[in-house]
Amino acid sequence: MIGTSINAGAIIFGSTLGVFMGARLSERIRDTVLNGLGLLIVLIGLQMALGTKNILIVLAAVLLGGLTGEVLRIHDAIEKLGSILQNVLSRGRQSTFGEGFVTASLIFCIGPMAILGSIQDGLTGDYRILAVKAALDGFAAIAFSATLGWGVACSAVSILLYQGFITLFATMLSKALTDPMIAEMTATGGLIIVGLGLKLLNVKDMRLASFLPALALAPLIVALLRFLP
């Protein structure tokens, strides 16, 4: 839960700065900071991906996971869910508080980085992904709260509940996973993290949520390989 706590704290801190600073940060400064964070995300993803002991397992997990995700249309479903929730929860609200809470909660919670980081934190105690996500969310909170107010800060509660649940579930799941399973799942997640970095750097816009099934397939493939000669 350390990573999630850092994430929630960064959102509260960024929102506070945004409310009092307004929109004083220039677009040039915002782009530079986001580019720096994008480079850091690529580095972290590469470090995770290079931890694999069998690149063929990662290859199979990513390809099969991507196909599964597209067949199930996971990326489209997540985007549609976000739109529906925002329309329903912010309907009829005159104040920007509700809009800020809903908008920020959706942006901060929905995405591969929240899921990957929470799983990594729960399985191994490594909260690097969530720490980087905290920096991204904190910076975004400054921009959102400058126009939407204190509702953005309250989205920290959504982060605590959502990511906290995934982390606790991963902690229980770790009892059923072996070290090789965790290693290949981490490496597979690392590739998805690299994709996030490239997307943030505007190098390539990918449907990354479609690759989420690969996280479940990687340890499954490791388990199945035990039965092969």
Secondary structure, 3 states (H helix, E strand, C coil): CHHHHHHHHHHHHHHHHHHHHCCCCCHHHHHHHHHHHHHHHHHHHHHHHCCCCCHHHHHHHHHHHHHHHHHHCHHHHHHHHHHHHHHHHCCCCCCHHHHHHHHHHHHHHCCHHHHHHHHHHHHHCCCHHHHHHHHHHHHHHHHHHHHHCCHHHHHHHHHHHHHHHHHHHHHHHCCCCCHHHHHHHHHHHHHHHHHHHHHHCCCCCCCHHHHCHHHHHHHHHHHHHCCCC
